[in-house]
Amino acid sequence: MISGALAASLVRLPTGIPGNPSLWFLAHGVIAVAMGSAVIGHLVRAQAGARLLPALFVTATFVFGLFVIRSFEPLTSAAHAALAAYAALALASAGTRSLKAGRSWQTSIAGAGVLLLMLQIALGAFVRHHLIGYGLHLLVAGLAAVAMLVPAVAVGQDAGATAVLKRAASLAIASLLVQLSLGIAVLFMILTGTANVYGWLLTTVAHVVAGTITLLASARLAHLLRTRPGAETVDTAR
């Protein structure tokens, strides 16, 4: 993911950079083939129904990556970037069990937040490849932030929440704040025209990686809330 974000940032670099970015695509391709083959091989050996969805996402990411290498067409490149994040989420969720539990407002809002973050990642890929403007991306970013912060803060204030749940809430908040800060930094560089080569590369790559980490942390929090015994809210716990 880091090598892919770096390759895309080099191509979309607003200030220009000497050298041939195709070398980064080659390096990214080699890394992707090695890791993708290892992951798919592991999923095949696992022989579990729960591994099917992660295998499909990893395969789709790899196939779209082949198309990107051939043409670097914006829509295909954006789809490849979004699929990579979704594949990471599918892989992280493969070992979790779907236990039925009562639902709460925290569970519902956190679930909506995960969906908004998935949409946000796709919109971010579209923005990065100049397919859409910043307006919708910023709107969904605000909605996703609210949807994740509200249940996470509520968990932090809940005296009855377990230590595992509190840690998941803290990680979700921290990753979200880092992601928002990096997004603001990227937007500032674009609007003011102050981007330099190394600042742009570091910030944009970190923004992409932080987006996936935020999605994983938020999905973890939503899962723990969904499987929480009794699905107690702050109000019912009191």
C-alpha positions in Angstrom: 0.0 0.0 0.0 2.8 2.4 0.8 4.6 1.7 -2.4 1.4 2.1 -4.4 0.6 5.4 -2.7 4.2 6.6 -3.3 4.0 5.7 -7.0 0.7 7.5 -7.4 1.9 10.6 -5.6 5.0 10.8 -7.8 2.9 10.8 -10.9 0.4 13.3 -9.5 3.2 15.5 -7.9 2.2 19.1 -8.6 5.8 20.4 -8.4 7.5 17.9 -10.6 10.4 15.6 -9.8 13.4 14.4 -11.9 13.6 10.8 -12.7 11.3 8.1 -14.0 8.3 7.2 -11.8 7.8 4.0 -13.7 10.6 2.5 -11.5 8.3 2.9 -8.5 5.5 1.2 -10.4 7.9 -1.7 -11.1 8.9 -1.9 -7.4 5.2 -1.7 -6.4 4.4 -4.5 -8.8 7.1 -6.8 -7.5 6.0 -6.2 -3.9 2.3 -6.7 -4.8 3.0 -10.0 -6.6 5.0 -11.3 -3.7 2.6 -10.3 -1.0 -0.6 -11.1 -3.0 0.6 -14.6 -3.8 1.5 -15.2 -0.2 -1.9 -14.0 1.0 -3.9 -15.9 -1.5 -1.9 -19.0 -0.9 -2.6 -18.7 2.8 -6.3 -18.2 2.3 -6.5 -21.2 -0.1 -4.8 -23.4 2.5 -7.1 -22.2 5.2 -10.1 -23.8 3.3 -12.7 -21.8 5.2 -15.7 -20.1 3.9 -14.9 -16.9 5.8 -11.7 -16.6 3.7 -13.6 -16.3 0.4 -14.4 -12.6 0.6 -10.8 -11.6 1.5 -9.5 -13.7 -1.4 -11.9 -12.1 -3.8 -10.8 -8.6 -2.7 -7.1 -9.4 -2.9 -7.6 -11.0 -6.4 -9.6 -8.0 -7.6 -7.0 -5.6 -6.3 -4.3 -7.5 -8.1 -6.3 -7.6 -11.4 -7.0 -3.9 -11.3 -3.3 -3.3 -10.6 -2.4 -5.1 -13.8 -4.8 -2.8 -15.7 -3.2 0.2 -14.0 0.3 -0.8 -15.0 -0.8 -1.0 -18.7 -2.5 2.5 -18.9 -2.6 4.3 -15.5 -6.2 5.3 -16.5 -7.6 7.5 -13.7 -10.8 5.5 -12.9 -9.0 2.2 -12.9 -6.3 3.6 -10.7 -8.8 5.0 -8.2 -10.7 1.6 -8.1 -7.4 -0.2 -7.5 -6.5 2.1 -4.6 -10.0 1.7 -3.0 -9.9 -2.1 -3.4 -6.6 -2.3 -1.7 -8.1 -0.6 1.4 -11.1 -2.9 1.3 -8.9 -5.9 0.9 -7.1 -4.9 4.1 -10.4 -4.6 5.9 -11.6 -8.0 4.6 -8.4 -9.7 5.7 -8.6 -8.1 9.2 -12.2 -9.2 9.6 -11.6 -12.7 8.3 -10.9 -14.2 11.7 -13.7 -12.4 13.6 -16.8 -14.2 14.6 -20.3 -12.8 13.9 -21.9 -13.1 17.3 -25.4 -11.9 17.7 -26.1 -9.4 20.4 -28.5 -6.6 21.1 -28.1 -3.4 19.2 -27.5 0.1 20.6 -27.3 3.6 19.2 -23.6 3.4 19.5 -23.5 0.2 17.4 -25.7 1.8 14.7 -23.7 5.0 14.5 -20.3 3.2 14.5 -21.5 0.9 11.7 -22.6 3.9 9.7 -19.2 5.5 10.3 -17.5 2.5 8.9 -19.6 2.7 5.7 -18.9 6.4 5.4 -15.2 5.8 5.8 -15.3 3.2 3.0 -17.0 5.7 0.8 -14.5 8.4 1.9 -11.6 6.2 0.9 -13.1 5.7 -2.6 -13.8 9.5 -2.9 -10.2 10.2 -1.8 -8.9 8.0 -4.6 -11.1 9.8 -7.1 -9.7 13.1 -5.8 -6.2 11.9 -6.0 -6.6 10.9 -9.6 -8.4 14.2 -10.5 -11.8 12.5 -11.2 -13.8 14.7 -8.8 -13.3 17.9 -6.8 -12.7 18.3 -3.1 -16.3 19.3 -2.0 -17.9 15.8 -1.7 -14.7 14.4 -0.2 -14.6 17.0 2.5 -18.4 16.6 3.2 -18.2 12.9 3.7 -15.0 13.3 5.7 -16.9 15.5 8.2 -19.8 13.0 8.4 -17.5 10.1 8.9 -15.6 11.9 11.6 -18.8 12.7 13.5 -20.1 9.1 13.1 -16.9 7.6 14.6 -16.1 10.2 17.2 -19.6 10.1 18.9 -19.6 6.4 19.8 -15.9 6.4 20.5 -16.2 9.3 23.0 -19.3 7.7 24.5 -17.3 4.5 25.1 -14.5 6.5 26.7 -16.9 8.0 29.2 -18.7 4.7 29.9 -17.5 3.4 33.3 -18.9 -0.1 32.4 -16.9 -0.5 29.2 -14.2 -3.1 29.2 -10.5 -2.2 28.8 -10.4 -3.8 25.3 -13.3 -1.7 24.2 -11.8 1.5 25.6 -8.5 0.8 23.9 -10.4 0.3 20.6 -12.2 3.6 21.1 -8.9 5.4 21.9 -7.2 3.9 18.8 -10.2 4.9 16.6 -10.1 8.5 17.9 -6.3 8.8 17.6 -6.2 7.4 14.0 -9.1 9.6 12.9 -7.4 12.8 14.3 -4.1 11.9 12.5 -6.0 11.2 9.3 -7.9 14.5 9.5 -4.7 16.4 10.3 -2.9 14.9 7.3 -5.9 15.7 5.0 -5.9 19.3 6.1 -2.1 19.5 5.5 -2.6 18.2 1.9 -5.4 20.6 1.2 -3.4 23.5 2.6 -0.4 22.7 0.3 -2.7 22.4 -2.7 -4.7 25.6 -2.1 -1.6 27.7 -1.2 0.7 26.2 -3.8 3.4 25.7 -1.2 3.9 22.0 -1.8 7.5 20.8 -2.1 8.6 17.4 -3.4 9.4 15.7 -0.1 6.7 17.4 1.9 4.1 16.4 -0.7 5.3 12.8 -0.9 5.5 12.3 2.9 2.1 13.9 3.6 0.1 12.3 0.8 1.5 8.8 1.4 0.9 9.1 5.1 -2.6 10.3 4.4 -3.4 7.2 2.3 -1.9 4.8 4.8 -3.6 6.6 7.8 -6.9 6.3 5.9 -6.7 2.5 5.9 -5.6 2.4 9.5 -8.5 4.6 10.5 -10.9 2.2 8.6 -9.5 -0.8 10.4 -9.6 0.8 13.8 -13.2 2.0 13.3 -14.3 -1.4 12.0 -12.7 -3.0 15.1 -14.6 -0.6 17.4 -17.8 -1.3 15.5 -17.3 -5.0 15.8 -16.6 -4.9 19.6 -19.7 -2.7 20.1 -21.8 -5.1 18.0 -20.7 -8.1 20.0 -20.7 -6.4 23.4 -22.7 -8.5 25.9 -26.1 -6.8 26.4 -25.1 -4.0 24.0 -25.4 -1.6 26.9 -25.3 2.1 26.1 -24.0 4.8 28.4 -27.5 5.6 29.5 -28.6 2.1 30.2 -25.4 1.3 32.1 -26.3 4.1 34.5 
